[in-house]
């Protein structure tokens, strides 16, 4: 596996829905490895939470050719 085409960049408002969907998927699939319920930390499936994180300079990993 190569990371040559990968970079870390600040999240933007346009990324909020993708971040929310990914977070929801990531936490809710934890039941497949032993979690007791389909849940995560407060705000894990909230667009508002990730909008706030965006203002706090949340970072995402992107392929250089885009997501």
mmCIF file of the N, C-alpha and C atoms, coordinates in Angstrom:
data_MODEL
# 
_entry.id   MODEL 
# 
loop_
_atom_site.group_PDB 
_atom_site.id 
_atom_site.type_symbol 
_atom_site.label_atom_id 
_atom_site.label_alt_id 
_atom_site.label_comp_id 
_atom_site.label_asym_id 
_atom_site.label_entity_id 
_atom_site.label_seq_id 
_atom_site.pdbx_PDB_ins_code 
_atom_site.Cartn_x 
_atom_site.Cartn_y 
_atom_site.Cartn_z 
_atom_site.occupancy 
_atom_site.B_iso_or_equiv 
_atom_site.pdbx_formal_charge 
_atom_site.auth_seq_id 
_atom_site.auth_comp_id 
_atom_site.auth_asym_id 
_atom_site.auth_atom_id 
_atom_site.pdbx_PDB_model_num 
ATOM 1   N N  . UNK A 1 1  ? 0.850   -1.178 0.000  1.00 0.00 ? 1  UNK A N  1 
ATOM 2   C CA . UNK A 1 1  ? 0.000   0.000  0.000  1.00 0.00 ? 1  UNK A CA 1 
ATOM 3   C C  . UNK A 1 1  ? 0.893   1.237  0.000  1.00 0.00 ? 1  UNK A C  1 
ATOM 4   N N  . UNK A 1 2  ? 0.552   2.197  -0.810 1.00 0.00 ? 2  UNK A N  1 
ATOM 5   C CA . UNK A 1 2  ? 1.347   3.421  -0.892 1.00 0.00 ? 2  UNK A CA 1 
ATOM 6   C C  . UNK A 1 2  ? 0.529   4.616  -0.423 1.00 0.00 ? 2  UNK A C  1 
ATOM 7   N N  . UNK A 1 3  ? 1.199   5.562  0.151  1.00 0.00 ? 3  UNK A N  1 
ATOM 8   C CA . UNK A 1 3  ? 0.552   6.781  0.619  1.00 0.00 ? 3  UNK A CA 1 
ATOM 9   C C  . UNK A 1 3  ? 1.007   7.995  -0.172 1.00 0.00 ? 3  UNK A C  1 
ATOM 10  N N  . UNK A 1 4  ? 1.632   7.777  -1.293 1.00 0.00 ? 4  UNK A N  1 
ATOM 11  C CA . UNK A 1 4  ? 2.195   8.865  -2.079 1.00 0.00 ? 4  UNK A CA 1 
ATOM 12  C C  . UNK A 1 4  ? 1.133   9.849  -2.570 1.00 0.00 ? 4  UNK A C  1 
ATOM 13  N N  . UNK A 1 5  ? -0.053  9.383  -2.858 1.00 0.00 ? 5  UNK A N  1 
ATOM 14  C CA . UNK A 1 5  ? -1.115  10.255 -3.373 1.00 0.00 ? 5  UNK A CA 1 
ATOM 15  C C  . UNK A 1 5  ? -2.082  10.702 -2.285 1.00 0.00 ? 5  UNK A C  1 
ATOM 16  N N  . UNK A 1 6  ? -1.657  10.649 -1.045 1.00 0.00 ? 6  UNK A N  1 
ATOM 17  C CA . UNK A 1 6  ? -2.524  10.979 0.083  1.00 0.00 ? 6  UNK A CA 1 
ATOM 18  C C  . UNK A 1 6  ? -1.995  12.212 0.794  1.00 0.00 ? 6  UNK A C  1 
ATOM 19  N N  . UNK A 1 7  ? -2.910  13.046 1.261  1.00 0.00 ? 7  UNK A N  1 
ATOM 20  C CA . UNK A 1 7  ? -2.478  14.235 2.009  1.00 0.00 ? 7  UNK A CA 1 
ATOM 21  C C  . UNK A 1 7  ? -3.477  14.536 3.115  1.00 0.00 ? 7  UNK A C  1 
ATOM 22  N N  . UNK A 1 8  ? -3.024  15.289 4.085  1.00 0.00 ? 8  UNK A N  1 
ATOM 23  C CA . UNK A 1 8  ? -3.847  15.751 5.188  1.00 0.00 ? 8  UNK A CA 1 
ATOM 24  C C  . UNK A 1 8  ? -4.203  17.194 4.898  1.00 0.00 ? 8  UNK A C  1 
ATOM 25  N N  . UNK A 1 9  ? -5.496  17.526 4.978  1.00 0.00 ? 9  UNK A N  1 
ATOM 26  C CA . UNK A 1 9  ? -5.900  18.902 4.693  1.00 0.00 ? 9  UNK A CA 1 
ATOM 27  C C  . UNK A 1 9  ? -7.036  19.297 5.623  1.00 0.00 ? 9  UNK A C  1 
ATOM 28  N N  . UNK A 1 10 ? -7.227  20.590 5.835  1.00 0.00 ? 10 UNK A N  1 
ATOM 29  C CA . UNK A 1 10 ? -8.319  21.033 6.702  1.00 0.00 ? 10 UNK A CA 1 
ATOM 30  C C  . UNK A 1 10 ? -9.670  20.659 6.096  1.00 0.00 ? 10 UNK A C  1 
ATOM 31  N N  . UNK A 1 11 ? -10.580 20.226 6.939  1.00 0.00 ? 11 UNK A N  1 
ATOM 32  C CA . UNK A 1 11 ? -11.943 19.955 6.483  1.00 0.00 ? 11 UNK A CA 1 
ATOM 33  C C  . UNK A 1 11 ? -12.611 21.280 6.120  1.00 0.00 ? 11 UNK A C  1 
ATOM 34  N N  . UNK A 1 12 ? -13.537 21.211 5.202  1.00 0.00 ? 12 UNK A N  1 
ATOM 35  C CA . UNK A 1 12 ? -14.292 22.382 4.790  1.00 0.00 ? 12 UNK A CA 1 
ATOM 36  C C  . UNK A 1 12 ? -15.773 22.119 5.018  1.00 0.00 ? 12 UNK A C  1 
ATOM 37  N N  . UNK A 1 13 ? -16.579 23.161 4.947  1.00 0.00 ? 13 UNK A N  1 
ATOM 38  C CA . UNK A 1 13 ? -18.020 23.015 5.128  1.00 0.00 ? 13 UNK A CA 1 
ATOM 39  C C  . UNK A 1 13 ? -18.575 21.949 4.181  1.00 0.00 ? 13 UNK A C  1 
ATOM 40  N N  . UNK A 1 14 ? -18.068 21.879 2.967  1.00 0.00 ? 14 UNK A N  1 
ATOM 41  C CA . UNK A 1 14 ? -18.558 20.894 1.998  1.00 0.00 ? 14 UNK A CA 1 
ATOM 42  C C  . UNK A 1 14 ? -18.287 19.457 2.443  1.00 0.00 ? 14 UNK A C  1 
ATOM 43  N N  . UNK A 1 15 ? -17.408 19.248 3.425  1.00 0.00 ? 15 UNK A N  1 
ATOM 44  C CA . UNK A 1 15 ? -17.059 17.914 3.904  1.00 0.00 ? 15 UNK A CA 1 
ATOM 45  C C  . UNK A 1 15 ? -17.941 17.433 5.054  1.00 0.00 ? 15 UNK A C  1 
ATOM 46  N N  . UNK A 1 16 ? -18.775 18.303 5.600  1.00 0.00 ? 16 UNK A N  1 
ATOM 47  C CA . UNK A 1 16 ? -19.547 17.982 6.810  1.00 0.00 ? 16 UNK A CA 1 
ATOM 48  C C  . UNK A 1 16 ? -20.415 16.739 6.632  1.00 0.00 ? 16 UNK A C  1 
ATOM 49  N N  . UNK A 1 17 ? -21.165 16.661 5.557  1.00 0.00 ? 17 UNK A N  1 
ATOM 50  C CA . UNK A 1 17 ? -22.056 15.515 5.374  1.00 0.00 ? 17 UNK A CA 1 
ATOM 51  C C  . UNK A 1 17 ? -21.267 14.212 5.214  1.00 0.00 ? 17 UNK A C  1 
ATOM 52  N N  . UNK A 1 18 ? -20.138 14.250 4.510  1.00 0.00 ? 18 UNK A N  1 
ATOM 53  C CA . UNK A 1 18 ? -19.306 13.065 4.355  1.00 0.00 ? 18 UNK A CA 1 
ATOM 54  C C  . UNK A 1 18 ? -18.721 12.642 5.709  1.00 0.00 ? 18 UNK A C  1 
ATOM 55  N N  . UNK A 1 19 ? -18.233 13.602 6.493  1.00 0.00 ? 19 UNK A N  1 
ATOM 56  C CA . UNK A 1 19 ? -17.673 13.295 7.807  1.00 0.00 ? 19 UNK A CA 1 
ATOM 57  C C  . UNK A 1 19 ? -18.735 12.701 8.732  1.00 0.00 ? 19 UNK A C  1 
ATOM 58  N N  . UNK A 1 20 ? -19.936 13.256 8.697  1.00 0.00 ? 20 UNK A N  1 
ATOM 59  C CA . UNK A 1 20 ? -21.031 12.749 9.525  1.00 0.00 ? 20 UNK A CA 1 
ATOM 60  C C  . UNK A 1 20 ? -21.374 11.314 9.126  1.00 0.00 ? 20 UNK A C  1 
ATOM 61  N N  . UNK A 1 21 ? -21.514 11.068 7.843  1.00 0.00 ? 21 UNK A N  1 
ATOM 62  C CA . UNK A 1 21 ? -21.854 9.719  7.371  1.00 0.00 ? 21 UNK A CA 1 
ATOM 63  C C  . UNK A 1 21 ? -20.762 8.721  7.731  1.00 0.00 ? 21 UNK A C  1 
ATOM 64  N N  . UNK A 1 22 ? -19.509 9.114  7.566  1.00 0.00 ? 22 UNK A N  1 
ATOM 65  C CA . UNK A 1 22 ? -18.402 8.214  7.889  1.00 0.00 ? 22 UNK A CA 1 
ATOM 66  C C  . UNK A 1 22 ? -18.362 7.929  9.389  1.00 0.00 ? 22 UNK A C  1 
ATOM 67  N N  . UNK A 1 23 ? -18.546 8.954  10.198 1.00 0.00 ? 23 UNK A N  1 
ATOM 68  C CA . UNK A 1 23 ? -18.538 8.780  11.648 1.00 0.00 ? 23 UNK A CA 1 
ATOM 69  C C  . UNK A 1 23 ? -19.659 7.840  12.086 1.00 0.00 ? 23 UNK A C  1 
ATOM 70  N N  . UNK A 1 24 ? -20.852 8.054  11.557 1.00 0.00 ? 24 UNK A N  1 
ATOM 71  C CA . UNK A 1 24 ? -21.996 7.205  11.888 1.00 0.00 ? 24 UNK A CA 1 
ATOM 72  C C  . UNK A 1 24 ? -21.686 5.755  11.522 1.00 0.00 ? 24 UNK A C  1 
ATOM 73  N N  . UNK A 1 25 ? -21.184 5.533  10.330 1.00 0.00 ? 25 UNK A N  1 
ATOM 74  C CA . UNK A 1 25 ? -20.830 4.186  9.887  1.00 0.00 ? 25 UNK A CA 1 
ATOM 75  C C  . UNK A 1 25 ? -19.759 3.581  10.800 1.00 0.00 ? 25 UNK A C  1 
ATOM 76  N N  . UNK A 1 26 ? -18.719 4.350  11.092 1.00 0.00 ? 26 UNK A N  1 
ATOM 77  C CA . UNK A 1 26 ? -17.600 3.836  11.884 1.00 0.00 ? 26 UNK A CA 1 
ATOM 78  C C  . UNK A 1 26 ? -18.038 3.415  13.282 1.00 0.00 ? 26 UNK A C  1 
ATOM 79  N N  . UNK A 1 27 ? -18.819 4.234  13.962 1.00 0.00 ? 27 UNK A N  1 
ATOM 80  C CA . UNK A 1 27 ? -19.234 3.891  15.319 1.00 0.00 ? 27 UNK A CA 1 
ATOM 81  C C  . UNK A 1 27 ? -20.294 2.795  15.328 1.00 0.00 ? 27 UNK A C  1 
ATOM 82  N N  . UNK A 1 28 ? -21.213 2.827  14.377 1.00 0.00 ? 28 UNK A N  1 
ATOM 83  C CA . UNK A 1 28 ? -22.297 1.850  14.394 1.00 0.00 ? 28 UNK A CA 1 
ATOM 84  C C  . UNK A 1 28 ? -21.856 0.466  13.930 1.00 0.00 ? 28 UNK A C  1 
ATOM 85  N N  . UNK A 1 29 ? -20.754 0.350  13.237 1.00 0.00 ? 29 UNK A N  1 
ATOM 86  C CA . UNK A 1 29 ? -20.254 -0.977 12.884 1.00 0.00 ? 29 UNK A CA 1 
ATOM 87  C C  . UNK A 1 29 ? -19.474 -1.606 14.038 1.00 0.00 ? 29 UNK A C  1 
ATOM 88  N N  . UNK A 1 30 ? -19.266 -0.873 15.123 1.00 0.00 ? 30 UNK A N  1 
ATOM 89  C CA . UNK A 1 30 ? -18.593 -1.430 16.295 1.00 0.00 ? 30 UNK A CA 1 
ATOM 90  C C  . UNK A 1 30 ? -19.350 -2.621 16.882 1.00 0.00 ? 30 UNK A C  1 
ATOM 91  N N  . UNK A 1 31 ? -20.672 -2.717 16.647 1.00 0.00 ? 31 UNK A N  1 
ATOM 92  C CA . UNK A 1 31 ? -21.427 -3.864 17.157 1.00 0.00 ? 31 UNK A CA 1 
ATOM 93  C C  . UNK A 1 31 ? -20.929 -5.171 16.536 1.00 0.00 ? 31 UNK A C  1 
ATOM 94  N N  . UNK A 1 32 ? -20.306 -5.079 15.392 1.00 0.00 ? 32 UNK A N  1 
ATOM 95  C CA . UNK A 1 32 ? -19.780 -6.276 14.726 1.00 0.00 ? 32 UNK A CA 1 
ATOM 96  C C  . UNK A 1 32 ? -18.551 -6.841 15.439 1.00 0.00 ? 32 UNK A C  1 
ATOM 97  N N  . UNK A 1 33 ? -17.957 -6.021 16.304 1.00 0.00 ? 33 UNK A N  1 
ATOM 98  C CA . UNK A 1 33 ? -16.772 -6.478 17.040 1.00 0.00 ? 33 UNK A CA 1 
ATOM 99  C C  . UNK A 1 33 ? -16.958 -6.367 18.549 1.00 0.00 ? 33 UNK A C  1 
ATOM 100 N N  . UNK A 1 34 ? -18.225 -6.411 18.990 1.00 0.00 ? 34 UNK A N  1 
ATOM 101 C CA . UNK A 1 34 ? -18.476 -6.511 20.419 1.00 0.00 ? 34 UNK A CA 1 
ATOM 102 C C  . UNK A 1 34 ? -19.158 -5.357 21.121 1.00 0.00 ? 34 UNK A C  1 
ATOM 103 N N  . UNK A 1 35 ? -19.364 -4.229 20.452 1.00 0.00 ? 35 UNK A N  1 
ATOM 104 C CA . UNK A 1 35 ? -20.075 -3.128 21.109 1.00 0.00 ? 35 UNK A CA 1 
ATOM 105 C C  . UNK A 1 35 ? -21.503 -3.576 21.427 1.00 0.00 ? 35 UNK A C  1 
ATOM 106 N N  . UNK A 1 36 ? -22.066 -3.065 22.500 1.00 0.00 ? 36 UNK A N  1 
ATOM 107 C CA . UNK A 1 36 ? -23.386 -3.498 22.945 1.00 0.00 ? 36 UNK A CA 1 
ATOM 108 C C  . UNK A 1 36 ? -24.535 -2.803 22.236 1.00 0.00 ? 36 UNK A C  1 
ATOM 109 N N  . UNK A 1 37 ? -24.281 -1.648 21.616 1.00 0.00 ? 37 UNK A N  1 
ATOM 110 C CA . UNK A 1 37 ? -25.370 -0.898 20.991 1.00 0.00 ? 37 UNK A CA 1 
ATOM 111 C C  . UNK A 1 37 ? -24.850 -0.100 19.800 1.00 0.00 ? 37 UNK A C  1 
ATOM 112 N N  . UNK A 1 38 ? -25.785 0.328  18.938 1.00 0.00 ? 38 UNK A N  1 
ATOM 113 C CA . UNK A 1 38 ? -25.452 1.185  17.795 1.00 0.00 ? 38 UNK A CA 1 
ATOM 114 C C  . UNK A 1 38 ? -25.354 2.623  18.280 1.00 0.00 ? 38 UNK A C  1 
ATOM 115 N N  . UNK A 1 39 ? -24.241 2.953  18.877 1.00 0.00 ? 39 UNK A N  1 
ATOM 116 C CA . UNK A 1 39 ? -24.064 4.319  19.374 1.00 0.00 ? 39 UNK A CA 1 
ATOM 117 C C  . UNK A 1 39 ? -22.594 4.686  19.425 1.00 0.00 ? 39 UNK A C  1 
ATOM 118 N N  . UNK A 1 40 ? -22.360 5.966  19.600 1.00 0.00 ? 40 UNK A N  1 
ATOM 119 C CA . UNK A 1 40 ? -21.004 6.499  19.693 1.00 0.00 ? 40 UNK A CA 1 
ATOM 120 C C  . UNK A 1 40 ? -21.020 7.671  20.661 1.00 0.00 ? 40 UNK A C  1 
ATOM 121 N N  . UNK A 1 41 ? -19.986 8.484  20.642 1.00 0.00 ? 41 UNK A N  1 
ATOM 122 C CA . UNK A 1 41 ? -19.919 9.641  21.536 1.00 0.00 ? 41 UNK A CA 1 
ATOM 123 C C  . UNK A 1 41 ? -20.964 10.694 21.142 1.00 0.00 ? 41 UNK A C  1 
ATOM 124 N N  . UNK A 1 42 ? -21.270 11.613 22.051 1.00 0.00 ? 42 UNK A N  1 
ATOM 125 C CA . UNK A 1 42 ? -22.242 12.660 21.733 1.00 0.00 ? 42 UNK A CA 1 
ATOM 126 C C  . UNK A 1 42 ? -21.869 13.401 20.455 1.00 0.00 ? 42 UNK A C  1 
ATOM 127 N N  . UNK A 1 43 ? -22.834 13.547 19.558 1.00 0.00 ? 43 UNK A N  1 
ATOM 128 C CA . UNK A 1 43 ? -22.616 14.292 18.324 1.00 0.00 ? 43 UNK A CA 1 
ATOM 129 C C  . UNK A 1 43 ? -22.078 13.479 17.168 1.00 0.00 ? 43 UNK A C  1 
ATOM 130 N N  . UNK A 1 44 ? -21.837 12.193 17.377 1.00 0.00 ? 44 UNK A N  1 
ATOM 131 C CA . UNK A 1 44 ? -21.177 11.408 16.326 1.00 0.00 ? 44 UNK A CA 1 
ATOM 132 C C  . UNK A 1 44 ? -21.976 11.316 15.029 1.00 0.00 ? 44 UNK A C  1 
ATOM 133 N N  . UNK A 1 45 ? -23.294 11.519 15.078 1.00 0.00 ? 45 UNK A N  1 
ATOM 134 C CA . UNK A 1 45 ? -24.079 11.459 13.842 1.00 0.00 ? 45 UNK A CA 1 
ATOM 135 C C  . UNK A 1 45 ? -24.822 12.769 13.569 1.00 0.00 ? 45 UNK A C  1 
ATOM 136 N N  . UNK A 1 46 ? -24.194 13.877 13.952 1.00 0.00 ? 46 UNK A N  1 
ATOM 137 C CA . UNK A 1 46 ? -24.805 15.198 13.826 1.00 0.00 ? 46 UNK A CA 1 
ATOM 138 C C  . UNK A 1 46 ? -24.011 16.086 12.865 1.00 0.00 ? 46 UNK A C  1 
ATOM 139 N N  . UNK A 1 47 ? -24.676 16.568 11.819 1.00 0.00 ? 47 UNK A N  1 
ATOM 140 C CA . UNK A 1 47 ? -24.016 17.527 10.921 1.00 0.00 ? 47 UNK A CA 1 
ATOM 141 C C  . UNK A 1 47 ? -23.588 18.773 11.688 1.00 0.00 ? 47 UNK A C  1 
ATOM 142 N N  . UNK A 1 48 ? -24.385 19.175 12.669 1.00 0.00 ? 48 UNK A N  1 
ATOM 143 C CA . UNK A 1 48 ? -24.069 20.364 13.474 1.00 0.00 ? 48 UNK A CA 1 
ATOM 144 C C  . UNK A 1 48 ? -22.745 20.166 14.220 1.00 0.00 ? 48 UNK A C  1 
ATOM 145 N N  . UNK A 1 49 ? -22.529 18.980 14.763 1.00 0.00 ? 49 UNK A N  1 
ATOM 146 C CA . UNK A 1 49 ? -21.284 18.674 15.469 1.00 0.00 ? 49 UNK A CA 1 
ATOM 147 C C  . UNK A 1 49 ? -20.084 18.858 14.543 1.00 0.00 ? 49 UNK A C  1 
ATOM 148 N N  . UNK A 1 50 ? -20.170 18.313 13.315 1.00 0.00 ? 50 UNK A N  1 
ATOM 149 C CA . UNK A 1 50 ? -19.044 18.416 12.397 1.00 0.00 ? 50 UNK A CA 1 
ATOM 150 C C  . UNK A 1 50 ? -18.891 19.814 11.814 1.00 0.00 ? 50 UNK A C  1 
ATOM 151 N N  . UNK A 1 51 ? -19.969 20.573 11.757 1.00 0.00 ? 51 UNK A N  1 
ATOM 152 C CA . UNK A 1 51 ? -19.855 21.984 11.371 1.00 0.00 ? 51 UNK A CA 1 
ATOM 153 C C  . UNK A 1 51 ? -19.037 22.728 12.427 1.00 0.00 ? 51 UNK A C  1 
ATOM 154 N N  . UNK A 1 52 ? -19.308 22.424 13.689 1.00 0.00 ? 52 UNK A N  1 
ATOM 155 C CA . UNK A 1 52 ? -18.552 23.045 14.790 1.00 0.00 ? 52 UNK A CA 1 
ATOM 156 C C  . UNK A 1 52 ? -17.091 22.592 14.747 1.00 0.00 ? 52 UNK A C  1 
ATOM 157 N N  . UNK A 1 53 ? -16.863 21.300 14.488 1.00 0.00 ? 53 UNK A N  1 
ATOM 158 C CA . UNK A 1 53 ? -15.495 20.797 14.393 1.00 0.00 ? 53 UNK A CA 1 
ATOM 159 C C  . UNK A 1 53 ? -14.764 21.469 13.239 1.00 0.00 ? 53 UNK A C  1 
ATOM 160 N N  . UNK A 1 54 ? -15.457 21.746 12.156 1.00 0.00 ? 54 UNK A N  1 
ATOM 161 C CA . UNK A 1 54 ? -14.848 22.421 11.016 1.00 0.00 ? 54 UNK A CA 1 
ATOM 162 C C  . UNK A 1 54 ? -14.305 23.786 11.432 1.00 0.00 ? 54 UNK A C  1 
ATOM 163 N N  . UNK A 1 55 ? -15.065 24.503 12.230 1.00 0.00 ? 55 UNK A N  1 
ATOM 164 C CA . UNK A 1 55 ? -14.602 25.818 12.709 1.00 0.00 ? 55 UNK A CA 1 
ATOM 165 C C  . UNK A 1 55 ? -13.406 25.668 13.643 1.00 0.00 ? 55 UNK A C  1 
ATOM 166 N N  . UNK A 1 56 ? -13.244 24.487 14.238 1.00 0.00 ? 56 UNK A N  1 
ATOM 167 C CA . UNK A 1 56 ? -12.112 24.230 15.134 1.00 0.00 ? 56 UNK A CA 1 
ATOM 168 C C  . UNK A 1 56 ? -10.917 23.643 14.374 1.00 0.00 ? 56 UNK A C  1 
ATOM 169 N N  . UNK A 1 57 ? -10.970 23.716 13.053 1.00 0.00 ? 57 UNK A N  1 
ATOM 170 C CA . UNK A 1 57 ? -9.867  23.249 12.186 1.00 0.00 ? 57 UNK A CA 1 
ATOM 171 C C  . UNK A 1 57 ? -9.688  21.733 12.230 1.00 0.00 ? 57 UNK A C  1 
ATOM 172 N N  . UNK A 1 58 ? -10.780 21.011 12.088 1.00 0.00 ? 58 UNK A N  1 
ATOM 173 C CA . UNK A 1 58 ? -10.768 19.564 11.960 1.00 0.00 ? 58 UNK A CA 1 
ATOM 174 C C  . UNK A 1 58 ? -10.005 19.194 10.685 1.00 0.00 ? 58 UNK A C  1 
ATOM 175 N N  . UNK A 1 59 ? -9.256  18.124 10.696 1.00 0.00 ? 59 UNK A N  1 
ATOM 176 C CA . UNK A 1 59 ? -8.461  17.729 9.529  1.00 0.00 ? 59 UNK A CA 1 
ATOM 177 C C  . UNK A 1 59 ? -8.994  16.434 8.957  1.00 0.00 ? 59 UNK A C  1 
ATOM 178 N N  . UNK A 1 60 ? -8.892  16.271 7.653  1.00 0.00 ? 60 UNK A N  1 
ATOM 179 C CA . UNK A 1 60 ? -9.273  15.023 7.011  1.00 0.00 ? 60 UNK A CA 1 
ATOM 180 C C  . UNK A 1 60 ? -8.140  14.552 6.108  1.00 0.00 ? 60 UNK A C  1 
ATOM 181 N N  . UNK A 1 61 ? -8.117  13.267 5.847  1.00 0.00 ? 61 UNK A N  1 
ATOM 182 C CA . UNK A 1 61 ? -7.138  12.685 4.939  1.00 0.00 ? 61 UNK A CA 1 
ATOM 183 C C  . UNK A 1 61 ? -7.820  12.507 3.590  1.00 0.00 ? 61 UNK A C  1 
ATOM 184 N N  . UNK A 1 62 ? -7.198  13.004 2.548  1.00 0.00 ? 62 UNK A N  1 
ATOM 185 C CA . UNK A 1 62 ? -7.776  12.944 1.204  1.00 0.00 ? 62 UNK A CA 1 
ATOM 186 C C  . UNK A 1 62 ? -6.760  12.417 0.215  1.00 0.00 ? 62 UNK A C  1 
ATOM 187 N N  . UNK A 1 63 ? -7.247  11.782 -0.792 1.00 0.00 ? 63 UNK A N  1 
ATOM 188 C CA . UNK A 1 63 ? -6.390  11.413 -1.922 1.00 0.00 ? 63 UNK A CA 1 
ATOM 189 C C  . UNK A 1 63 ? -6.143  12.680 -2.708 1.00 0.00 ? 63 UNK A C  1 
ATOM 190 N N  . UNK A 1 64 ? -4.975  12.809 -3.273 1.00 0.00 ? 64 UNK A N  1 
ATOM 191 C CA . UNK A 1 64 ? -4.651  14.040 -4.004 1.00 0.00 ? 64 UNK A CA 1 
ATOM 192 C C  . UNK A 1 64 ? -5.550  14.232 -5.221 1.00 0.00 ? 64 UNK A C  1 
ATOM 193 N N  . UNK A 1 65 ? -6.137  13.166 -5.735 1.00 0.00 ? 65 UNK A N  1 
ATOM 194 C CA . UNK A 1 65 ? -7.035  13.301 -6.872 1.00 0.00 ? 65 UNK A CA 1 
ATOM 195 C C  . UNK A 1 65 ? -8.464  13.582 -6.435 1.00 0.00 ? 65 UNK A C  1 
ATOM 196 N N  . UNK A 1 66 ? -8.696  13.734 -5.125 1.00 0.00 ? 66 UNK A N  1 
ATOM 197 C CA . UNK A 1 66 ? -10.012 14.113 -4.595 1.00 0.00 ? 66 UNK A CA 1 
ATOM 198 C C  . UNK A 1 66 ? -10.771 12.922 -4.028 1.00 0.00 ? 66 UNK A C  1 
ATOM 199 N N  . UNK A 1 67 ? -11.848 13.265 -3.353 1.00 0.00 ? 67 UNK A N  1 
ATOM 200 C CA . UNK A 1 67 ? -12.698 12.234 -2.747 1.00 0.00 ? 67 UNK A CA 1 
ATOM 201 C C  . UNK A 1 67 ? -14.007 12.209 -3.502 1.00 0.00 ? 67 UNK A C  1 
# 
